[in-house]
């Protein structure tokens, strides 16, 4: 009898983000990680439902040049999922 595999929340998020960002489609992901499509669908559903619970750092405004135009803007913090 085989044991069930355990996946960390970080791994699940990484796999779901691969699909949501368009890097790969669901079928490719399921083949590579040997996941059942139903398992992946459950992970994706949970991720989407709980996305509003993720607290993101506040983005800071664009620093503009002296003329006031946004040439060469510098973003202070643009990370989405930390």
Backbone as CSV, one residue per row, in Angstrom:
resi,resn,N_x,N_y,N_z,CA_x,CA_y,CA_z,C_x,C_y,C_z
1,UNK,0.842,-1.183,0.000,0.000,0.000,0.000,0.887,1.247,0.000
2,UNK,0.610,2.203,-0.867,1.439,3.400,-0.972,0.945,4.489,-0.029
3,UNK,1.889,5.341,0.372,1.545,6.466,1.242,1.061,7.636,0.397
4,UNK,0.225,8.449,0.985,-0.219,9.667,0.319,0.898,10.686,0.364
5,UNK,1.049,11.408,-0.706,2.069,12.455,-0.736,1.549,13.689,-0.013
6,UNK,2.445,14.369,0.653,2.093,15.609,1.351,2.788,16.769,0.640
7,UNK,2.056,17.835,0.398,2.589,19.000,-0.298,2.490,20.220,0.618
8,UNK,3.519,21.035,0.609,3.516,22.238,1.427,2.618,23.291,0.787
9,UNK,2.109,24.217,1.579,1.316,25.311,1.013,2.110,26.129,-0.010
10,UNK,3.409,26.278,0.209,4.245,27.040,-0.722,4.312,26.340,-2.084
11,UNK,4.441,25.021,-2.054,4.487,24.258,-3.299,3.163,24.388,-4.049
12,UNK,2.065,24.255,-3.329,0.748,24.367,-3.956,0.578,25.736,-4.617
13,UNK,0.988,26.789,-3.902,0.877,28.143,-4.448,1.736,28.296,-5.696
14,UNK,2.950,27.752,-5.670,3.847,27.828,-6.820,3.226,27.151,-8.040
15,UNK,2.652,25.970,-7.834,2.057,25.209,-8.929,0.846,25.948,-9.499
16,UNK,0.013,26.481,-8.636,-1.178,27.210,-9.095,-0.764,28.480,-9.836
17,UNK,0.248,29.176,-9.334,0.692,30.398,-10.000,1.274,30.122,-11.378
18,UNK,1.866,28.967,-11.564,2.362,28.601,-12.899,1.212,28.588,-13.901
19,UNK,0.087,28.067,-13.474,-1.072,27.990,-14.371,-1.741,29.351,-14.528
20,UNK,-1.916,30.073,-13.431,-2.596,31.366,-13.487,-1.801,32.398,-14.277
21,UNK,-0.483,32.308,-14.221,0.347,33.275,-14.941,0.500,32.917,-16.412
22,UNK,0.029,31.752,-16.806,0.085,31.352,-18.196,1.394,30.696,-18.600
23,UNK,2.239,30.382,-17.630,3.508,29.724,-17.932,3.246,28.364,-18.561
24,UNK,2.341,27.611,-17.957,1.975,26.287,-18.477,0.499,26.055,-18.240
25,UNK,-0.060,25.108,-18.964,-1.470,24.820,-18.756,-1.642,23.687,-17.734
26,UNK,-2.886,23.484,-17.361,-3.229,22.517,-16.314,-2.736,21.110,-16.639
27,UNK,-2.897,20.691,-17.870,-2.499,19.335,-18.254,-0.995,19.129,-18.105
28,UNK,-0.211,20.120,-18.537,1.248,20.019,-18.409,1.674,19.932,-16.946
29,UNK,1.064,20.744,-16.129,1.402,20.768,-14.700,1.058,19.435,-14.053
30,UNK,-0.123,18.920,-14.340,-0.548,17.646,-13.750,0.369,16.502,-14.180
31,UNK,0.791,16.521,-15.436,1.717,15.475,-15.900,3.058,15.573,-15.195
32,UNK,3.615,16.768,-15.137,4.949,16.926,-14.550,4.988,16.538,-13.076
33,UNK,3.993,16.975,-12.317,3.987,16.728,-10.878,3.188,15.488,-10.494
34,UNK,2.686,14.767,-11.496,1.879,13.557,-11.284,0.707,13.835,-10.337
35,UNK,-0.074,14.823,-10.701,-1.253,15.219,-9.921,-2.511,14.841,-10.683
36,UNK,-3.530,14.484,-9.952,-4.838,14.285,-10.571,-5.430,15.665,-10.870
37,UNK,-6.110,15.823,-11.990,-6.709,17.120,-12.315,-7.666,17.622,-11.228
38,UNK,-8.347,16.693,-10.551,-9.266,17.087,-9.477,-8.500,17.713,-8.300
39,UNK,-7.326,17.176,-8.002,-6.504,17.713,-6.916,-6.046,19.118,-7.275
40,UNK,-5.554,19.269,-8.511,-5.109,20.593,-8.953,-6.260,21.592,-8.929
41,UNK,-7.429,21.180,-9.379,-8.592,22.074,-9.390,-8.957,22.519,-7.980
42,UNK,-8.838,21.611,-7.019,-9.126,21.954,-5.619,-8.105,22.967,-5.110
43,UNK,-6.828,22.755,-5.422,-5.784,23.705,-5.011,-6.041,25.087,-5.601
44,UNK,-6.403,25.120,-6.890,-6.641,26.393,-7.563,-7.845,27.115,-6.952
45,UNK,-8.899,26.371,-6.709,-10.106,26.956,-6.119,-9.793,27.549,-4.746
46,UNK,-9.062,26.809,-3.927,-8.695,27.292,-2.596,-7.798,28.530,-2.699
47,UNK,-6.871,28.513,-3.631,-5.974,29.647,-3.816,-6.761,30.899,-4.183
48,UNK,-7.665,30.772,-5.134,-8.454,31.916,-5.592,-9.359,32.424,-4.476
49,UNK,-9.968,31.513,-3.721,-10.847,31.916,-2.619,-10.089,32.663,-1.535
50,UNK,-8.869,32.227,-1.260,-8.097,32.806,-0.158,-7.175,33.929,-0.589
51,UNK,-7.176,34.294,-1.853,-6.277,35.344,-2.351,-6.506,36.669,-1.636
52,UNK,-7.726,36.947,-1.253,-8.013,38.212,-0.570,-7.422,38.258,0.838
53,UNK,-7.050,37.111,1.386,-6.467,37.067,2.724,-4.979,37.400,2.722
54,UNK,-4.363,37.393,1.539,-2.936,37.662,1.451,-2.712,39.144,1.669
55,UNK,-1.883,39.468,2.634,-1.580,40.881,2.887,-0.319,41.240,2.117
56,UNK,-0.476,42.184,1.217,0.637,42.611,0.383,1.209,43.907,0.945
57,UNK,2.517,44.085,0.808,3.087,45.354,1.241,2.549,46.479,0.370
58,UNK,2.421,47.650,0.950,1.921,48.799,0.204,2.935,49.192,-0.853
59,UNK,2.454,49.471,-2.052,3.335,49.960,-3.103,3.574,51.436,-2.881
60,UNK,4.788,51.851,-3.150,5.110,53.265,-3.022,4.976,53.920,-4.382
61,UNK,4.794,55.208,-4.368,4.562,55.943,-5.604,5.803,55.941,-6.487
62,UNK,5.573,56.235,-7.748,6.668,56.341,-8.707,7.443,57.607,-8.419
63,UNK,8.758,57.491,-8.419,9.611,58.661,-8.259,9.826,59.233,-9.648
64,UNK,9.460,60.475,-9.831,9.563,61.078,-11.156,10.802,61.953,-11.248
65,UNK,11.134,62.345,-12.466,12.281,63.236,-12.664,11.922,64.638,-12.220
66,UNK,12.887,65.548,-12.270,12.650,66.932,-11.835,11.580,67.617,-12.653
67,UNK,11.472,67.237,-13.919,10.480,67.888,-14.775,9.065,67.402,-14.475
68,UNK,8.967,66.393,-13.642,7.644,65.893,-13.289,7.157,64.779,-14.191
69,UNK,7.927,64.430,-15.221,7.504,63.336,-16.093,8.031,62.014,-15.550
70,UNK,7.312,60.942,-15.743,7.710,59.658,-15.160,8.767,58.912,-15.978
71,UNK,9.812,59.612,-16.432,10.907,58.940,-17.136,11.730,58.159,-16.127
72,UNK,12.063,56.940,-16.502,12.835,56.054,-15.632,12.234,55.948,-14.231
73,UNK,10.988,55.517,-14.133,10.389,55.402,-12.799,11.077,54.314,-11.985
74,UNK,11.113,54.510,-10.699,11.676,53.512,-9.797,10.584,53.086,-8.837
75,UNK,10.257,51.797,-8.834,9.276,51.254,-7.906,10.016,50.741,-6.690
76,UNK,9.547,51.070,-5.532,10.234,50.668,-4.315,9.934,49.214,-3.934
77,UNK,8.710,48.779,-4.123,8.350,47.410,-3.761,7.256,46.918,-4.672
78,UNK,7.567,45.975,-5.556,6.564,45.481,-6.486,6.352,43.982,-6.365
79,UNK,6.870,43.372,-5.311,6.687,41.943,-5.155,5.223,41.640,-4.858
80,UNK,4.683,40.627,-5.507,3.293,40.270,-5.271,3.136,39.226,-4.186
81,UNK,3.846,38.134,-4.292,3.704,37.073,-3.313,5.046,36.866,-2.646
82,UNK,5.085,37.197,-1.383,6.345,37.088,-0.634,6.286,35.888,0.263
